C-alpha cells in the first residue's frame, strides 16, 4: 500500500475554505459589476446603486478577512509554500480567481475525488 501523497488537511478546514472562497468570489463579482457604472456612458446608474454598492463593498471587506483566516488555516495544515499562500490571498481580490483556485485545491485535497 502506497502512502497518500496529499497533505494532512482536516475535512473541516477544506470545507470552510471552499465555502469562503465561493462566498468571497461571489461578493467580489457583485462589487466588480457595481464598479462598472464608472465607465463612460453608464453614469446614469450611479444614483440608484450608490448606497447598495457601498454596503456590498463593506460586506465583501469583512468576508475577505474571514476568507484570509480560512486560507491561513488550510495553508498551515497543508504546509505549502509562500507562492501558494500569495495566490490564495489574491483569490479574494481578483474577480473569478477564487473559483479557479478553489477548484484546483479541492481537486488536490478532496479524498472523495481520489476514491472515485
C-alpha positions in Angstrom: 0.0 0.0 0.0 1.5 3.4 -1.1 1.4 6.3 1.3 -1.1 9.1 0.5 0.8 11.9 -1.3 -1.8 14.5 -0.3 -1.1 16.8 2.7 -2.8 16.1 6.0 -5.7 18.5 6.0 -8.7 18.2 8.2 -12.0 18.0 6.2 -13.4 20.9 8.2 -10.6 23.2 7.1 -11.1 22.3 3.4 -14.9 22.7 3.7 -14.5 26.1 5.4 -12.1 27.2 2.7 -14.3 26.1 -0.1 -17.4 27.9 1.3 -15.5 31.1 2.0 -13.8 31.1 -1.5 -17.2 30.8 -3.2 -18.9 33.5 -0.9 -15.9 35.9 -1.3 -15.7 35.4 -5.0 -19.4 35.9 -5.5 -19.3 39.1 -3.5 -16.3 40.3 -5.4 -18.0 39.8 -8.7 -21.0 41.8 -7.5 -18.7 44.6 -6.3 -16.9 44.5 -9.6 -20.1 44.7 -11.6 -21.1 47.7 -9.4 -17.9 49.4 -10.3 -18.8 49.2 -14.0 -21.1 52.2 -13.5 -18.0 54.4 -13.6 -17.4 53.6 -17.2 -18.4 56.3 -19.6 -22.0 56.1 -20.7 -23.1 54.1 -17.7 -23.1 57.1 -15.2 -27.0 57.1 -15.1 -26.9 54.0 -12.9 -24.7 55.7 -10.3 -27.5 57.5 -8.3 -29.7 54.3 -7.9 -26.8 51.9 -6.9 -24.5 54.0 -4.7 -25.8 53.0 -1.2 -26.2 49.4 -2.2 -22.7 49.2 -3.7 -21.1 50.9 -0.6 -22.8 48.3 1.7 -21.9 45.4 -0.6 -18.2 46.6 -0.7 -18.2 46.8 3.1 -19.6 43.3 3.4 -17.1 42.0 1.0 -14.3 43.5 3.0 -15.4 41.8 6.2 -16.0 38.5 4.4 -12.5 38.8 2.8 -11.0 39.0 6.3 -12.7 35.7 7.3 -11.6 34.2 4.0 -8.0 35.1 4.9 -8.3 33.3 8.2 -9.6 30.1 6.4 -6.8 30.4 3.8 -4.2 30.6 6.6 -5.6 27.6 8.4 -5.6 25.5 5.3 -2.2 26.7 4.2 -0.7 25.9 7.6 -2.2 22.4 7.6 -1.1 21.6 4.1 2.4 23.0 4.6 2.5 24.7 1.2 5.0 27.3 0.0 4.5 31.1 0.2 3.7 31.3 -3.5 0.5 29.3 -3.0 -0.4 31.4 0.0 0.0 34.6 -2.0 -2.1 33.2 -4.8 -4.8 32.2 -2.4 -4.8 35.7 -0.9 -5.2 37.1 -4.4 -8.3 34.9 -4.8 -10.4 37.4 -2.9 -9.1 40.4 -4.8 -9.1 39.4 -8.4 -12.5 38.6 -9.9 -13.1 34.9 -10.7 -9.7 33.8 -9.4 -11.1 32.4 -6.1 -13.3 30.0 -8.1 -10.3 28.7 -10.2 -8.1 28.3 -7.1 -10.8 26.7 -5.0 -11.4 24.1 -7.7 -7.7 23.2 -8.0 -7.3 22.9 -4.3 -10.4 20.9 -3.9 -9.3 18.5 -6.6 -5.9 18.2 -5.0 -7.1 17.7 -1.4 -10.5 16.2 -1.5 -10.3 12.5 -0.6 -13.7 11.7 -2.3 -12.2 12.7 -5.6 -9.3 10.3 -5.1 -11.6 7.4 -4.3 -13.8 7.9 -7.4 
